[in-house]
Amino acid sequence: MTSNSILYFPKLKKIVESTVKDPYQVVEAILYLKPVVLDDKATPPFSENWIGIKTLTKNAPLVEDGKATWTTSDGSTAWSSPGAAVTETGGANAYSDMYRLPAGFWFEGTIPFFLSRSEVSQWLVDTDANKGMVITIVDDRTPYRIDLASSSYDGDIYSRPTLYIKVTTNTGGRLSSEDEHYKYWQSLSYEEKLAPLRNRD
């Protein structure tokens, strides 16, 4: 009934600090995922559902690229139950964001996820804290299938997962609280949430 997808950006600290030379703080972090509608689809999902994103904690099992499977995180360390990255004890934080998926047709847009600024900031301070994220269908009582392009997707490269991180070097400036920032995010239109993608190269 439930598939949990692991997503990991291992070089974040290196990439950000190769671009920003001065001390900085994270202003915003957004994850963009692109569904891929396969040719072998049958009937679209009958009921709507929600897809959610959680960051994995520092205590989560290490997920190794090319070795993580439905039963193991690194080729040898087993999940507590198959596919249970999202429910591992101490494995995942609370939902950062959720997105409503429609009933009756295959969603073909881009899914924007608002990420916790403090959790992403911690990844850029302590690389060991960056264990990645888990993406899951929120209500596993309602069958819902969605296929997402991975980092190895060989179609349009802009369909691959994109993590947008906005920083400021004005480290003495006051940032809005996480709650205030989330309320602002919720007030944006769908197109406004996708605006950072226009700067992608």
Protein Blocks (a to p, Z undefined) as FASTA:
>chain_A
ZZcdddddfklmmmmmmmmmbdcddfbdcddddddddfkbccddfbdcddddddddfkbc
cddehkacfkbcnopaccfbghilmmgghkaccdfbdcdddehiacfbdcdddddfklmm
mmmmmmmlmnbjadddfblmbgcddddddfklcbdfklpccddddddfblmbccddfklm
mmmmmmpcfklmmmmmmmpZZ
